[in-house]
Amino acid sequence: MSDPHYHREAEKYESPIPSREHILSFIQEKPKSKRQLFEVLSLEDDQKKAFERRLRAMVRDKQLSCNKSGVYRPFSNRGLISGTVIANPKGFGFVSLDKGGKDLRLSSQQMKLAFHGDKVKVRLLNRKLDAEIVEVTETVNTLVGRLHIDQKGSYVVVDDKRIKHQIDIVEFLEGCSDNQVVVVEVLTSPTLEKNATGRITSILGNYLDEGVEVDSAIHRHQIPSTFGDEALKESAKLPTKVLPKDKENRIDITNLELVTIDGEDSRDFDDAVYAIPSKKGWKLIVAIADVSHYVKEDTELDTESLERGNSVYFPHRVVPMLPEVISNGLCSLNPEVERLCMACEMEIDSVGSLLEYKFYPAVMLSHARLTYTEVNEMLENKKSPLRKKYSNVQENVDFLYGLYQTLRISRQKRGVMDFDRIESQILFDDKGKIENIIARKRNDAHKLIEECMLMANQAAAKYLQRENEDFLYRVHPKPTSEKVEVTRQFLNAIDLRLEGGLEPDSSDFAKLLKNAIGREDENIIKTVVLRTMKQATYTPKNEGHFGLAFEDYTHFTSPIRRYPDLLVHRAIKRSLLNNHREQSNRMVEMGAHLSMTERRADDASRDVEQWLKCEYMRDKVGESFSGVISGVAGFGLFVELTDIFVEGLVSVRDLKEDYFIFDDVHHQLKGQRGGRIYRLGDTIKVKVVSVNLDDRKIEFVPVN
């Protein structure tokens, strides 16, 4: 069959190649490989390279599609599936489907066509759930990375290790130089033959400048960090103090000796507490800053705070959910200043059960700004000078402690899992570099406040459920039976029993953790149980909170830094005004969004902390430390250094004394010949051999 467009092609090429129309006519009925097309079109050798270029162009222009086996067929939108690309640092990836279901797999070759986070349309290739990218419908707009300028040209290596693409830079900002951390706007997507191109839109600083790691994480995780003009205008119009008209229709509780108890470096105070004995046991009042009075629905302030979802806490910087005039000023429960609040007043019996509760808008005054350290000293030392310093609130502090001891009884009775894990605290010098990493001490004052907040959150959930209001629960689902079974196999091997069958409740896990106290492998058991648990989320559907052993639970106590709490405050106010709102699908969407922003904040904070720890360890290469095996995998051992809480990897290739087999049930590597065992929780001495800031990785080798 002759090409009807031969003469057109002859004007372009000395050796004319088949036209696009002619190619399509040959594969319309039956797809063909490149070799088959060579034969059926009788191509000469000097035509083949140009023909191959034409095939690639037709794929690019969505006239043809080419599968993994190199077979070409006419492009079709039929049967295409939409989703989001999820990249793996090893080079391959997945597509998370918009409509749910199992993820589809993308080969490393397919991943050359898209970035992590891109929206794509894909075609399913086989029953193994392999897919090919047919179209990138929405690409990642901006990326962060390190600028390299050398003989090869100018390009950016992206900071996110899930993105293997190099971005060729075609437009610069004034002042750009080698080894800077920059923000890049993607101009063209990558192809199989070419890198993506981009232009530099912002210079964050030189690679090791102070604060660059935080700015980089903010951009990389797409955390909104600046407020728009309209939101700032709205916040600027707010008063700087409580106005007389704002006190109308509120209960005055300024005479109550409410106190705030927070960390030494806290700047925003959104909760205050007061307790007193009652006939039934205890009366507890938890007063929470009334953010909803100032941040109204559907304003720019509200829109931007929803987009953020929560404040993001980095080791030495905070990206607030609300402008500081609100979070650190008007809504912060500073001492001796009148503030608007939402009060939760509760009656609690002698064994810590919640009997009654009510909510009301109020005007309050914090009678003291206390720290956890101060309160703990007052509780431990009855002769502490602090008791005299804070004599005006000392009785309240003592009552709060009495209530806490009662609430501990309820906690134990419910069967709450108590992991009591050590957290690390990073100390910085005046240049913003790590000076030391120490254990963050958690005392009874921390636990006292935690129990008060838990009671208020529980009361809010029960109240709104009773009123049939539209709000978000804080849900922690029970673990899957598969994970429970894996955990039970591990426990059986170390002579521990997890009761409860296929569906143990939280009290079964609590009993297990109690039985593990004092054992040499106590920390191993805590780690394994923790990894059995699911992640908590926000949803309008009540599934209970497994970890806290609450049937009803929400977040009410931190509206300055968490948007779900602000939603709960608004729901309570609607109920108090008999202005009920029908339940809607929008709350489902908001729950998914706010669960995502919480994970985003955690990931960004962890990212920065790991970068700082790597920087801290750079001058310690060659030094030896004692550590504990914190994780075991087929490729090696994760080890956390005992005194400085830094984690690194001992590769299995550096365990040279034997050939080691991974035992996932017992969380161990076992030598095939000599029987040497490296198990989760074992102590080990290691030497630092390398630190890679770009990959946030530290490598160890065992010592002896």
C-alpha positions as CSV (number, residue, x, y, z in Angstrom):
1,M,0.0,0.0,0.0
2,S,1.5,3.3,-1.1
3,D,1.7,6.3,1.3
4,P,-0.8,8.9,0.1
5,H,1.4,11.6,1.7
6,Y,4.6,10.5,0.1
7,H,5.2,13.7,-1.8
8,R,4.8,15.8,1.3
9,E,7.4,13.7,3.1
10,A,9.7,13.9,0.1
11,E,9.8,17.7,0.4
12,K,11.1,17.3,4.0
13,Y,13.6,14.3,3.7
14,E,16.1,13.1,1.2
15,S,15.1,9.6,2.1
16,P,11.4,10.0,2.8
17,I,9.9,8.1,5.7
18,P,6.3,7.0,6.0
19,S,3.9,9.7,7.1
20,R,2.1,9.6,10.5
21,E,-1.2,8.9,8.7
22,H,0.4,5.9,6.9
23,I,1.9,4.5,10.1
24,L,-1.5,4.7,11.9
25,S,-3.2,2.9,9.0
26,F,-0.9,0.0,9.4
27,I,-1.4,-0.5,13.1
28,Q,-5.1,0.4,13.3
29,E,-6.2,-3.2,13.2
30,K,-3.2,-5.0,14.8
31,P,-0.5,-3.4,17.0
32,K,3.0,-3.9,15.8
33,S,6.6,-3.7,17.1
34,K,9.2,-1.5,15.7
35,R,10.8,-4.4,13.9
36,Q,7.5,-5.5,12.4
37,L,6.9,-1.9,11.1
38,F,10.4,-1.9,9.5
39,E,9.4,-5.1,7.6
40,V,5.9,-4.2,6.6
41,L,6.9,-0.7,5.5
42,S,10.1,-2.0,3.7
43,L,12.3,0.6,5.3
44,E,16.0,0.9,4.2
45,D,18.7,1.2,6.8
46,D,19.2,5.0,6.1
47,Q,15.5,5.5,6.9
48,K,15.3,3.7,10.2
49,K,16.7,6.3,12.6
50,A,14.4,9.0,11.3
51,F,11.5,6.6,11.5
52,E,12.3,5.8,15.1
53,R,12.3,9.5,15.9
54,R,8.9,9.8,14.3
55,L,7.5,7.0,16.4
56,R,8.8,8.7,19.6
57,A,7.2,12.0,18.4
58,M,3.9,10.2,17.8
59,V,4.0,8.8,21.3
60,R,4.8,12.2,22.7
61,D,1.9,13.8,20.7
62,K,-0.5,11.0,21.9
63,Q,-1.1,9.5,18.5
64,L,0.5,6.3,19.5
65,S,1.2,4.4,22.7
66,C,4.1,2.0,23.3
67,N,4.0,-0.7,26.0
68,K,6.8,-2.3,28.0
69,S,7.4,-4.8,25.2
70,G,7.9,-2.1,22.6
71,V,4.6,-2.8,20.8
72,Y,2.9,0.3,19.2
73,R,-0.9,0.8,19.0
74,P,-3.1,3.8,18.4
75,F,-3.5,6.0,21.4
76,S,-6.8,5.7,23.2
77,N,-8.3,7.3,26.3
78,R,-10.5,4.3,26.8
79,G,-9.6,2.2,29.8
80,L,-7.3,4.8,31.3
81,I,-7.0,5.1,35.1
82,S,-6.3,8.3,37.0
83,G,-4.1,8.5,40.0
84,T,-1.1,10.1,41.7
85,V,2.5,8.9,41.3
86,I,4.2,7.6,44.5
87,A,7.9,7.2,43.9
88,N,10.2,4.9,45.7
89,P,13.8,6.0,46.4
90,K,15.0,2.9,44.6
91,G,13.7,4.2,41.3
92,F,10.5,2.4,40.7
93,G,7.1,3.7,41.7
94,F,3.4,3.3,42.1
95,V,0.1,4.9,41.1
96,S,-2.3,5.6,44.0
97,L,-5.7,5.4,42.3
98,D,-8.2,8.3,42.6
99,K,-11.0,5.9,43.0
100,G,-9.2,3.7,45.6
101,G,-8.1,0.1,45.2
102,K,-4.7,-1.5,45.0
103,D,-1.8,0.6,43.8
104,L,-0.5,0.0,40.3
105,R,3.3,-0.5,39.8
106,L,5.5,1.7,37.6
107,S,8.8,0.5,36.3
108,S,12.0,2.6,36.7
109,Q,11.7,3.3,33.0
110,Q,8.2,4.6,33.4
111,M,9.2,6.7,36.3
112,K,11.5,8.7,34.0
113,L,8.3,10.3,32.6
114,A,6.9,11.7,35.9
115,F,7.8,13.2,39.2
116,H,6.7,12.0,42.6
117,G,3.3,13.6,43.3
118,D,2.3,14.1,39.6
119,K,-1.3,13.4,38.6
120,V,-1.3,10.9,35.7
121,K,-3.5,8.7,33.5
122,V,-2.2,5.2,33.1
123,R,-3.0,2.0,31.3
124,L,-3.0,-1.3,33.1
125,L,-0.6,-3.7,31.3
126,N,-1.2,-7.1,33.0
127,R,-2.7,-8.9,36.0
128,K,0.5,-8.2,38.0
129,L,-0.8,-4.6,38.1
130,D,2.0,-3.1,36.0
131,A,1.0,0.1,34.4
132,E,2.3,2.6,31.8
133,I,2.0,6.3,31.9
134,V,-0.1,7.6,29.1
135,E,-0.5,11.2,30.1
136,V,0.8,13.5,32.9
137,T,-2.3,15.6,33.6
138,E,-0.9,17.7,36.4
139,T,2.8,18.0,37.2
140,V,4.6,19.2,40.4
141,N,5.1,22.9,39.9
142,T,8.1,23.6,42.1
143,L,10.9,21.6,43.5
144,V,13.8,22.3,45.9
145,G,17.4,21.2,45.4
146,R,21.0,22.0,45.1
147,L,22.3,24.0,42.1
148,H,25.3,22.7,40.3
149,I,27.2,24.7,37.8
150,D,30.0,22.9,36.0
151,Q,31.3,21.9,32.5
152,K,28.1,19.9,31.9
153,G,26.0,23.0,32.3
154,S,23.7,24.2,35.1
155,Y,21.3,21.8,36.7
156,V,19.6,21.1,40.0
157,V,19.7,17.8,41.9
158,V,16.3,17.6,43.7
159,D,16.4,17.4,47.5
160,D,13.6,14.7,47.6
161,K,15.4,11.4,47.1
162,R,12.2,9.9,45.6
163,I,12.8,12.2,42.6
164,K,15.7,10.9,40.5
165,H,15.3,13.5,37.8
166,Q,17.9,16.2,37.2
167,I,16.4,19.6,36.3
168,D,18.3,21.4,33.6
169,I,18.2,25.2,34.3
170,V,17.3,27.5,31.5
171,E,16.5,30.7,33.5
172,F,18.4,32.1,36.4
173,L,18.0,34.7,39.1
174,E,20.7,37.3,39.7
175,G,23.1,36.1,42.3
176,C,22.9,32.4,41.5
177,S,26.1,30.4,42.2
178,D,27.2,26.8,42.5
179,N,26.2,24.9,45.6
180,Q,23.2,27.0,46.5
181,V,19.9,25.6,47.7
182,V,17.2,26.9,45.3
183,V,13.6,26.7,44.4
184,V,12.9,25.7,40.8
185,E,9.7,26.1,38.8
186,V,9.4,23.2,36.4
187,L,8.9,24.4,32.8
188,T,8.9,21.1,30.9
189,S,8.3,17.6,32.1
190,P,11.0,14.9,31.6
191,T,10.9,12.5,28.7
192,L,12.7,9.2,28.0
193,E,15.4,11.2,26.1
194,K,15.5,14.6,27.9
195,N,15.7,16.0,31.4
196,A,13.0,18.3,32.7
197,T,13.8,22.0,32.4
198,G,13.2,24.7,34.9
199,R,13.9,28.2,36.1
200,I,15.1,29.3,39.5
201,T,12.5,31.4,41.3
202,S,14.1,31.7,44.7
203,I,17.5,31.3,46.4
204,L,17.2,29.9,49.9
205,G,20.9,30.2,50.7
206,N,24.2,28.4,50.6
207,Y,24.1,24.7,51.3
208,L,25.2,24.8,55.0
209,D,23.7,28.2,55.9
210,E,21.7,28.5,59.2
211,G,18.0,27.9,58.6
212,V,18.3,26.6,55.0
213,E,17.3,23.1,56.1
214,V,14.0,24.5,57.4
215,D,13.3,26.6,54.4
216,S,14.1,23.7,52.2
217,A,11.7,21.4,54.1
218,I,8.9,24.0,54.0
219,H,9.2,24.2,50.2
220,R,9.8,20.4,49.7
221,H,6.7,19.4,51.7
222,Q,4.6,22.3,50.3
223,I,3.9,23.9,53.6
224,P,2.2,27.3,53.4
225,S,4.5,29.6,55.3
226,T,3.4,33.2,54.5
227,F,0.0,34.7,54.9
228,G,-1.7,36.5,52.1
229,D,-2.4,40.3,52.2
230,E,-6.2,39.8,52.8
231,A,-5.6,37.5,55.8
232,L,-3.1,39.9,57.3
233,K,-5.5,42.8,56.8
234,E,-8.2,40.8,58.6
235,S,-5.9,40.0,61.5
236,A,-4.7,43.7,61.7
237,K,-8.3,44.8,62.2
238,L,-8.7,42.6,65.3
239,P,-8.5,44.3,68.7
240,T,-5.4,43.9,70.8
241,K,-7.4,43.2,74.0
242,V,-10.9,41.9,75.0
243,L,-13.5,44.6,74.4
244,P,-16.5,45.2,76.6
245,K,-18.9,44.1,73.9
246,D,-17.1,40.8,73.5
247,K,-17.9,39.9,77.1
248,E,-21.6,40.0,76.5
249,N,-23.4,36.6,76.9
250,R,-20.4,35.1,78.6
251,I,-19.8,33.7,82.1
252,D,-17.2,35.6,84.0
253,I,-14.7,33.1,85.6
254,T,-11.8,35.6,86.1
255,N,-12.1,34.9,89.9
256,L,-11.1,31.3,89.5
257,E,-7.4,30.6,90.0
258,L,-6.9,29.2,86.5
259,V,-3.2,28.5,85.5
260,T,-1.4,27.6,82.4
261,I,1.3,24.9,82.6
262,D,3.6,24.7,79.6
263,G,7.2,24.3,78.5
264,E,9.9,26.9,79.3
265,D,10.1,27.9,75.6
266,S,6.4,28.0,74.9
267,R,5.0,31.2,73.4
268,D,1.4,30.5,72.8
269,F,-0.8,29.4,75.7
270,D,-4.2,28.0,74.6
271,D,-5.3,26.0,77.7
272,A,-5.7,26.8,81.4
273,V,-6.9,24.5,84.2
274,Y,-8.6,24.7,87.5
275,A,-9.7,21.9,89.9
276,I,-11.5,21.7,93.2
277,P,-12.9,18.8,95.3
278,S,-16.6,18.3,95.0
279,K,-19.3,16.0,96.6
280,K,-19.0,13.5,93.8
281,G,-15.2,13.6,93.6
282,W,-13.7,16.5,91.6
283,K,-14.8,19.5,89.5
284,L,-12.4,20.3,86.7
285,I,-12.6,23.3,84.4
286,V,-10.5,23.4,81.3
287,A,-10.5,26.8,79.6
288,I,-9.4,27.0,76.0
289,A,-8.7,30.1,74.0
290,D,-11.8,31.1,72.0
291,V,-10.1,31.3,68.6
292,S,-13.5,30.9,66.9
293,H,-14.7,34.3,68.2
294,Y,-12.0,36.0,66.1
295,V,-11.5,33.6,63.2
296,K,-14.8,33.4,61.4
297,E,-15.9,30.9,58.8
298,D,-15.3,31.7,55.2
299,T,-12.9,34.6,55.8
300,E,-9.4,34.6,54.3
301,L,-8.0,33.9,57.8
302,D,-10.1,30.8,58.0
303,T,-9.3,29.7,54.5
304,E,-5.6,30.0,55.1
305,S,-5.7,28.3,58.5
306,L,-7.6,25.4,56.9
307,E,-5.0,25.1,54.1
308,R,-2.3,24.9,56.8
309,G,-4.3,22.5,59.0
310,N,-1.9,22.9,61.9
311,S,1.2,24.7,63.1
312,V,4.4,23.0,62.1
313,Y,7.1,22.7,64.8
314,F,10.7,22.4,63.7
315,P,13.5,22.0,66.3
316,H,14.2,25.8,66.4
317,R,11.3,27.4,64.4
318,V,7.6,27.3,64.2
319,V,5.4,27.9,61.1
320,P,2.1,28.9,62.8
321,M,-1.4,28.1,61.7
322,L,-2.5,31.6,62.6
323,P,-0.8,35.0,62.4
324,E,1.2,35.7,65.6
325,V,-1.0,38.7,66.5
326,I,-3.6,36.0,67.2
327,S,-1.5,32.9,68.3
328,N,0.9,34.8,70.5
329,G,-1.3,37.8,71.3
330,L,-5.0,38.1,71.3
331,C,-5.7,34.3,71.9
332,S,-2.8,33.5,74.0
333,L,-3.8,33.0,77.7
334,N,-1.0,35.2,79.0
335,P,-1.0,35.8,82.8
336,E,-3.0,38.5,84.4
337,V,-4.7,39.4,81.1
338,E,-8.4,39.0,80.4
339,R,-9.1,36.6,77.5
340,L,-12.1,35.0,75.9
341,C,-12.4,31.3,76.2
342,M,-14.6,28.2,75.7
343,A,-14.9,26.5,79.1
344,C,-15.4,22.8,79.6
345,E,-16.7,22.2,83.2
346,M,-16.7,18.5,84.3
347,E,-17.7,16.4,87.3
348,I,-15.4,13.5,87.8
349,D,-16.0,10.8,90.4
350,S,-13.5,9.2,92.9
351,V,-12.3,6.6,90.4
352,G,-11.8,9.1,87.5
353,S,-15.0,8.5,85.5
354,L,-16.6,11.4,83.7
355,L,-20.0,11.9,85.2
356,E,-21.2,15.3,83.9
357,Y,-20.0,18.0,81.6
358,K,-21.1,21.3,80.1
359,F,-19.6,23.9,77.8
360,Y,-20.0,27.7,77.8
361,P,-18.3,30.8,76.4
362,A,-16.5,32.6,79.2
363,V,-14.1,35.4,80.1
364,M,-11.1,34.2,82.0
365,L,-7.8,35.4,83.5
366,S,-4.7,33.3,84.0
367,H,-3.5,33.7,87.5
368,A,0.0,32.3,86.7
369,R,2.1,31.1,83.8
370,L,3.7,28.0,85.2
371,T,6.2,25.6,83.6
372,Y,6.3,21.8,83.8
373,T,9.6,22.0,85.7
374,E,8.2,24.5,88.3
375,V,5.1,22.5,88.9
376,N,7.0,19.3,89.3
377,E,9.4,20.9,91.8
378,M,6.4,22.2,93.8
379,L,4.9,18.7,93.9
380,E,8.0,16.9,94.8
381,N,9.4,19.5,97.3
382,K,6.8,20.8,99.8
383,K,9.5,23.3,101.0
384,S,10.3,24.6,97.6
385,P,10.6,28.5,97.4
386,L,8.3,28.2,94.3
387,R,5.4,27.3,96.6
388,K,5.8,30.8,98.2
389,K,6.3,32.5,94.8
390,Y,3.1,31.0,93.5
391,S,1.2,31.0,96.8
392,N,-1.9,32.5,95.0
393,V,-2.3,29.4,92.9
394,Q,-0.7,26.8,95.1
395,E,-3.9,25.3,96.3
396,N,-5.1,24.9,92.7
397,V,-1.8,23.1,91.8
398,D,-2.3,20.7,94.7
399,F,-5.9,20.0,93.8
400,L,-4.9,19.4,90.2
401,Y,-2.3,16.9,91.4
402,G,-4.9,15.2,93.5
403,L,-7.2,15.0,90.5
404,Y,-4.4,13.6,88.4
405,Q,-3.8,10.7,90.8
406,T,-7.5,9.9,90.5
407,L,-7.4,10.1,86.7
408,R,-4.5,7.7,86.7
409,I,-6.8,5.1,88.3
410,S,-9.2,5.6,85.4
411,R,-6.4,5.3,82.9
412,Q,-5.3,2.0,84.4
413,K,-8.9,0.7,84.6
414,R,-9.6,1.5,81.0
415,G,-6.4,-0.3,79.9
416,V,-4.5,2.5,78.3
417,M,-1.2,1.5,76.7
418,D,1.7,3.3,78.3
419,F,4.8,3.2,76.1
420,D,6.6,5.9,78.2
421,R,9.3,6.2,75.5
422,I,12.2,8.5,75.8
423,E,12.1,11.5,73.4
424,S,15.1,13.6,72.4
425,Q,15.6,17.3,72.6
426,I,18.0,19.2,70.4
427,L,19.9,22.1,72.0
428,F,21.3,24.8,69.7
429,D,24.2,27.3,70.0
430,D,23.8,31.0,69.0
431,K,24.6,30.1,65.4
432,G,21.7,27.7,65.1
433,K,23.8,24.6,65.0
434,I,23.3,21.6,67.3
435,E,25.2,22.0,70.6
436,N,23.9,18.8,72.2
437,I,21.1,16.2,72.0
438,I,19.6,15.2,75.3
439,A,16.7,13.2,76.7
440,R,13.5,15.2,77.0
441,K,12.4,14.7,80.6
442,R,8.7,14.0,81.1
443,N,7.4,14.4,84.7
444,D,4.1,14.3,86.6
445,A,3.3,17.9,85.5
446,H,3.3,16.8,81.9
447,K,1.1,13.9,82.7
448,L,-1.2,16.0,84.8
449,I,-2.0,18.4,81.9
450,E,-2.3,15.5,79.5
451,E,-5.0,13.8,81.6
452,C,-6.9,17.1,81.9
453,M,-6.8,17.6,78.2
454,L,-7.9,14.0,77.5
455,M,-10.9,14.5,79.8
456,A,-11.9,17.7,78.0
457,N,-11.5,16.1,74.5
458,Q,-13.6,13.2,75.6
459,A,-16.3,15.4,77.0
460,A,-16.4,17.4,73.7
461,A,-16.9,14.3,71.6
462,K,-19.6,13.0,73.9
463,Y,-21.4,16.3,73.9
464,L,-21.3,16.8,70.1
465,Q,-22.3,13.2,69.5
466,R,-25.3,13.6,71.8
467,E,-26.2,16.9,70.0
468,N,-25.8,15.1,66.6
469,E,-23.5,17.9,65.4
470,D,-21.3,17.8,62.3
471,F,-17.7,17.5,63.5
472,L,-14.5,15.5,63.2
473,Y,-13.6,12.7,65.7
474,R,-10.0,11.9,66.4
475,V,-10.0,8.2,65.5
476,H,-7.4,5.5,66.2
477,P,-8.5,2.3,64.6
478,K,-7.7,-1.1,66.1
479,P,-4.7,-2.9,64.5
480,T,-5.3,-5.4,61.7
481,S,-5.5,-9.1,62.5
482,E,-2.5,-9.7,60.2
483,K,-0.3,-7.3,62.2
484,V,-1.6,-8.8,65.5
485,E,-0.7,-12.3,64.3
486,V,2.9,-11.2,63.4
487,T,3.3,-9.6,66.8
488,R,1.9,-12.6,68.6
489,Q,4.4,-14.9,66.8
490,F,7.2,-12.7,68.1
491,L,5.8,-12.6,71.6
492,N,5.3,-16.4,71.7
493,A,9.0,-16.8,70.8
494,I,10.0,-14.8,73.9
495,D,7.5,-16.5,76.2
496,L,5.0,-13.6,76.5
497,R,1.3,-13.9,75.9
498,L,-1.0,-11.4,74.2
499,E,-4.6,-12.2,75.1
500,G,-7.7,-11.3,73.2
501,G,-7.6,-13.7,70.3
502,L,-7.6,-12.2,66.8
503,E,-9.0,-8.9,68.1
504,P,-7.3,-8.0,71.3
505,D,-8.4,-4.7,72.9
506,S,-6.3,-2.0,74.3
507,S,-6.4,-3.5,77.8
508,D,-4.9,-6.7,76.4
509,F,-1.9,-4.7,75.0
510,A,-1.7,-2.7,78.3
511,K,-1.5,-5.9,80.3
512,L,1.3,-7.2,78.0
513,L,3.3,-4.0,78.4
514,K,2.9,-4.2,82.1
515,N,4.2,-7.8,82.1
516,A,7.2,-6.6,80.1
517,I,8.3,-4.0,82.7
518,G,11.7,-4.9,84.1
519,R,12.6,-7.4,81.4
520,E,15.9,-6.9,79.5
521,D,13.9,-6.8,76.3
522,E,11.3,-4.3,77.6
523,N,12.2,-1.7,75.0
524,I,12.0,-4.3,72.2
525,I,8.5,-5.3,73.2
526,K,7.4,-1.6,73.3
527,T,8.8,-1.0,69.9
528,V,7.2,-4.1,68.4
529,V,3.8,-3.2,69.9
530,L,4.0,0.4,68.7
531,R,4.7,-0.8,65.2
532,T,1.6,-2.9,65.4
533,M,-0.6,0.1,65.8
534,K,-2.4,2.1,63.1
535,Q,-2.1,5.8,62.6
536,A,-4.7,8.1,64.1
537,T,-6.8,10.2,61.7
538,Y,-9.6,12.8,61.6
539,T,-13.0,11.6,60.3
540,P,-16.7,12.3,60.9
541,K,-17.3,8.6,61.5
542,N,-16.8,7.5,65.1
543,E,-14.5,4.4,65.3
544,G,-13.2,5.1,68.8
545,H,-9.7,5.7,70.0
546,F,-7.9,2.4,70.4
547,G,-4.8,3.7,72.0
548,L,-6.5,5.8,74.6
549,A,-9.3,3.3,75.2
550,F,-12.0,5.9,74.6
551,E,-15.3,5.1,72.7
552,D,-15.7,8.8,71.9
553,Y,-12.8,11.2,71.3
554,T,-12.0,14.4,69.5
555,H,-9.6,17.3,69.6
556,F,-10.9,20.4,71.4
557,T,-8.0,21.8,73.4
558,S,-5.6,23.4,70.9
559,P,-7.5,25.6,68.4
560,I,-4.5,28.0,68.1
561,R,-2.4,25.2,66.5
562,R,-4.9,22.6,65.2
563,Y,-7.8,23.4,62.8
564,P,-9.8,20.3,63.8
565,D,-10.1,21.9,67.3
566,L,-11.4,25.1,65.8
567,L,-14.1,23.1,63.9
568,V,-15.1,21.5,67.2
569,H,-15.4,24.9,69.0
570,R,-17.6,26.1,66.2
571,A,-19.8,23.0,66.4
572,I,-20.2,23.5,70.2
573,K,-21.2,27.1,69.7
574,R,-23.8,26.1,67.1
575,S,-25.2,23.6,69.5
576,L,-25.4,26.1,72.3
577,L,-27.3,28.5,70.0
578,N,-29.5,25.7,68.7
579,N,-28.2,26.5,65.3
580,H,-27.6,22.9,64.2
581,R,-25.9,22.0,60.9
582,E,-26.8,19.0,58.8
583,Q,-24.0,16.5,58.4
584,S,-22.2,16.8,55.0
585,N,-19.7,15.2,52.8
586,R,-17.5,18.3,53.2
587,M,-16.6,17.1,56.6
588,V,-15.3,13.8,55.1
589,E,-13.1,15.8,52.7
590,M,-11.9,18.1,55.6
591,G,-11.0,15.1,57.7
592,A,-8.9,13.6,54.9
593,H,-7.2,17.0,54.3
594,L,-6.4,17.6,57.9
595,S,-5.1,14.1,58.4
596,M,-2.8,14.8,55.4
597,T,-1.6,18.2,56.8
598,E,-0.8,16.5,60.1
599,R,1.3,13.8,58.4
600,R,2.9,16.5,56.2
601,A,4.0,18.4,59.3
602,D,5.4,15.3,61.0
603,D,7.3,14.4,57.9
604,A,8.8,17.9,57.5
605,S,9.8,18.1,61.2
606,R,11.4,14.6,61.0
607,D,13.2,15.6,57.8
608,V,14.8,18.7,59.4
609,E,15.7,16.9,62.6
610,Q,17.4,14.1,60.6
611,W,19.3,16.7,58.5
612,L,20.5,18.5,61.7
613,K,21.6,15.3,63.3
614,C,23.6,14.4,60.2
615,E,25.2,17.8,60.3
616,Y,26.0,17.2,64.0
617,M,27.7,13.9,63.2
618,R,29.8,15.1,60.3
619,D,32.9,15.8,62.5
620,K,32.4,12.6,64.4
621,V,33.3,10.2,61.6
622,G,35.8,7.7,62.9
623,E,34.5,7.9,66.5
624,S,32.9,5.0,68.3
625,F,29.7,5.0,70.3
626,S,27.5,2.6,72.2
627,G,24.0,2.0,70.8
628,V,20.9,-0.1,70.7
629,I,19.5,-1.9,67.7
630,S,16.4,0.0,66.9
631,G,15.4,-1.8,63.7
632,V,16.2,-4.9,61.8
633,A,15.9,-5.5,58.1
634,G,17.3,-7.8,55.5
635,F,19.8,-5.2,54.4
636,G,21.1,-4.4,57.9
637,L,20.6,-3.0,61.4
638,F,19.4,0.4,62.4
639,V,21.2,1.5,65.5
640,E,20.3,4.4,67.8
641,L,23.3,5.8,69.7
642,T,22.6,5.6,73.5
643,D,23.7,9.1,74.6
644,I,22.9,11.3,71.7
645,F,19.7,9.7,70.1
646,V,21.1,9.6,66.6
647,E,20.2,6.7,64.3
648,G,22.2,5.2,61.6
649,L,22.6,2.0,59.6
650,V,25.0,-0.9,59.9
651,S,24.8,-2.6,56.4
652,V,24.6,-6.3,56.4
653,R,27.7,-6.3,54.1
654,D,29.7,-4.9,57.0
655,L,28.7,-7.9,59.3
656,K,31.7,-9.8,57.9
657,E,32.0,-12.6,60.5
658,D,29.2,-14.6,58.9
659,Y,26.4,-14.8,56.3
660,F,23.3,-13.4,58.0
661,I,19.7,-14.4,57.4
662,F,16.8,-12.0,58.2
663,D,14.2,-13.5,60.6
664,D,11.2,-11.1,60.4
665,V,9.2,-13.0,63.1
666,H,12.0,-12.6,65.8
667,H,13.2,-9.2,64.4
668,Q,16.8,-10.5,64.1
669,L,19.6,-11.3,61.8
670,K,21.1,-14.7,62.4
671,G,24.5,-16.0,61.2
672,Q,24.1,-19.1,59.0
673,R,27.4,-20.7,60.1
674,G,28.3,-19.5,63.6
675,G,24.7,-18.7,64.9
676,R,25.6,-15.1,65.9
677,I,22.4,-13.1,66.4
678,Y,21.7,-9.4,66.1
679,R,18.3,-8.7,67.6
680,L,16.1,-5.7,68.0
681,G,16.9,-4.1,71.4
682,D,20.4,-5.6,71.7
683,T,23.3,-3.3,72.7
684,I,26.1,-2.8,70.2
685,K,29.2,-0.7,69.8
686,V,29.6,1.0,66.4
687,K,31.9,3.3,64.6
688,V,30.7,6.2,62.4
689,V,32.1,5.7,58.9
690,S,30.2,8.1,56.8
691,V,27.6,10.9,56.9
692,N,25.5,11.9,53.8
693,L,23.6,15.1,54.4
694,D,21.9,14.9,51.0
695,D,20.4,11.5,51.7
696,R,20.0,12.2,55.5
697,K,21.9,8.9,56.1
698,I,24.6,7.9,58.7
699,E,26.5,4.7,58.2
700,F,28.1,2.7,61.1
701,V,30.2,-0.4,61.2
702,P,30.3,-2.7,64.3
703,V,33.3,-2.5,66.6
704,N,34.6,-6.0,67.4
